[in-house]
């Protein structure tokens, strides 16, 4: 490719989704990242659509748009994307959140439908994404639209990217802490344990206001993903065996049938926590532009398509 219109920094779910949207509109895109999609933090995500772990006035809009896209993908059997019925429940009395009430399949749970220790819950249908095949399919889409992708590249500063293109889209995730630099980005390690599925067809998610030692079970066919954890300040994605044991115990205390299920593997990844998602245009000099799209915390997948649409609008405006 000759000099492209846009350089996207990062090949996780935000970078690839943005790449799809831009190339669909005819924008010439180059993607550079330190790791290929299958080795990014996005690949380790459990990835149930749940927009509560990120802050921004447009989270609701972005999440609704992403739900719409995932629903269409599921109908078209896009790799890794399924709509799954399940329950989200709280250990404390509360009203069901507004975002849940309009979802397909929504209804309040009766007390006998809730696990021990939970006092309120609701059924709904949510997209659940099996991230490795999903990211591989997004990468194939971007390549099919003519984008130039290359991995093993780590920029020392965003300014270095202007050697590639006049517009940089910054989807560097947790790497934005050093790259921008943005000290408000904090790493939070999350872990999952994959076990042999003893028969769960629906998901279960504990509703919590903040990331922490929550419980969730996400069915992926013959595999059941158990979560979760939120270890603030830890930037090493390598899973901790003690944390993994604690996840299995918490889930097994609620669902005893999983206690003796064979463990198939472990996943670890870094959530790019930030007080608020950063999606905005920054001018650098007279002819250079950065469009930031990072800081999604635990909602990167849930808002990915909505954020990509907004980034695309900004870039198309810059290109005239």
Secondary structure, DSSP 8 states (H G I E B T S, - for coil): --S-SEEEE--SHHHHHHHHHHHHTT--EEEEESS-GGGSGGGG---B--GGG---TTHHHHHHHHHHHHHHHHHTT-TTEEEEEEEEEESS-----HHHHTSTT-EE--GGGS-TT--EEEEEEEEEE-HHHHHHHHHHHHHHTT-EEEES---SSGGGGGGT-SEEEE--GGGHHHHTT-TT-EEEEEEEEEEE-SS--SEEEE--SSSSS--EEEEETTEEEEE---EET----S--HHHHHHHHHHHHHH-GGGTTS-EEEEEEEEEEE-SS-EEEEEEETTTEEEEEEE--BTTTTTTHHHHHHHHHHHHHHHH-
